[in-house]
């Protein structure tokens, strides 16, 4: 049975002599693993379809619960991301988060649109780190790990001058509710995260924030994701540049 689906290529791995396994994130089918036969050959027509960032309409043959790539009409390659280190790593983190955190064969159209919107913003003029932070915050919200910047996640208090991220309860807490697993958050980091979280996508391009604040905000999110969900290797690599 042949099926068509709009999907974004997340990553690929060598498989047999000339084949690859490619993980796609599809609107209709969620994260799926596809066998791409012969794409390692120099003359392969579908070589482009297994490259990370490729967005297209994929044609797949489904046999005994295995997907085999038979065709692809590319919509966008996002090739320009490879020419800018910040844009490339920001995009790579997005792909890695979907590849690692999404459950196989569980479609989530909202997450697909979030990923597509994030990649589209990266090829524009929006600061890549701002775009990545926005993507992460929205992904966390969609996944049930939303961060509340306005009140203590334990006592719901709003009248305090210091805020802590408590890894035990996976939320921001006030001084009275902090534990041994809590770390204090610098005001500059909190204001950075809150500003980006509240900013509409169409206005992200006007956000001007010091790069040091953005890196510290991403470092905090890296720790939070690592404690709450899973370590994202590309995010750690990006922060070490």
KARA-V736472 format. One record per backbone hydrogen bond with DSSP energy under -1.0 kcal/mol. NH is the residue of the N-H (numbers start at 1). CO is the residue of the C=O. E is the energy in kcal/mol with one decimal. If there is no record, write none. Layout:
BEGIN
NH/CO/E, NH/CO/E
END
This chain:
BEGIN
3/60/-2.8, 5/58/-2.1, 7/56/-2.4, 8/25/-1.8, 9/54/-2.6, 10/23/-3.2, 11/23/-1.0, 13/21/-2.3, 15/19/-2.5, 19/15/-1.2, 20/36/-1.9, 21/13/-3.0, 22/34/-2.9, 23/11/-2.8, 24/32/-2.7, 25/8/-2.3, 26/30/-2.8, 27/6/-2.2, 30/26/-1.6, 32/24/-2.4, 34/22/-3.1, 35/67/-2.9, 36/20/-3.2, 40/18/-2.5, 41/38/-1.4, 44/41/-1.6, 50/47/-1.1, 51/48/-1.2, 53/9/-2.4, 54/51/-1.9, 55/76/-3.0, 56/7/-2.2, 57/73/-2.4, 58/5/-2.9, 59/71/-3.1, 60/3/-2.7, 61/68/-3.0, 62/1/-3.4, 63/66/-2.4, 66/63/-1.6, 68/61/-2.1, 69/35/-2.7, 70/59/-2.8, 71/59/-1.5, 73/57/-2.2, 75/55/-3.0, 76/55/-2.2, 81/78/-1.5, 82/79/-1.9, 83/80/-1.5, 84/81/-1.2, 88/84/-2.9, 89/85/-2.6, 90/86/-2.2, 91/87/-2.4, 92/88/-2.7, 93/89/-2.4, 94/90/-1.7, 95/91/-2.3, 96/92/-2.7, 97/93/-2.5, 98/94/-1.9, 99/95/-2.7, 100/96/-2.6, 101/97/-2.7, 102/98/-1.6, 105/31/-2.5, 106/103/-1.3, 112/108/-2.0, 113/109/-2.5, 114/110/-1.9, 115/111/-2.5, 116/112/-2.6, 117/113/-2.7, 118/114/-2.1, 119/115/-2.3, 120/116/-2.3, 121/117/-2.1, 122/118/-1.6, 123/119/-1.1, 124/121/-1.3, 131/127/-2.5, 132/128/-2.5, 133/129/-2.5, 134/130/-2.4, 135/131/-2.4, 136/132/-2.8, 137/133/-2.6, 138/134/-2.2, 139/135/-2.7, 140/136/-2.8, 141/137/-1.9, 142/138/-2.3, 143/139/-1.8, 144/141/-1.2, 145/140/-3.4, 152/157/-2.5, 153/172/-3.3, 156/152/-1.3, 164/173/-2.6, 165/183/-2.8, 166/171/-2.9, 167/181/-2.1, 170/166/-1.2, 171/166/-1.4, 173/164/-3.2, 177/174/-1.1, 182/179/-1.7, 183/165/-1.9, 185/163/-2.7, 190/186/-2.2, 191/187/-2.7, 192/188/-1.7, 193/189/-2.5, 194/190/-2.7, 195/191/-2.4, 196/192/-2.2, 197/193/-2.5, 198/194/-2.0, 199/195/-1.1, 203/200/-1.7, 204/201/-1.5, 206/203/-1.5, 207/204/-1.3, 214/210/-1.9, 215/211/-2.6, 216/212/-2.0, 217/213/-2.2, 218/214/-2.5, 219/215/-2.2, 220/216/-2.0, 221/217/-2.1, 222/218/-2.5, 223/219/-2.1, 224/220/-2.4, 225/221/-3.0, 226/222/-2.3, 227/223/-2.1, 228/224/-2.7, 229/225/-3.1, 230/225/-1.1, 236/232/-1.6, 237/233/-2.2, 238/234/-2.2, 239/235/-2.1, 241/238/-1.2
END
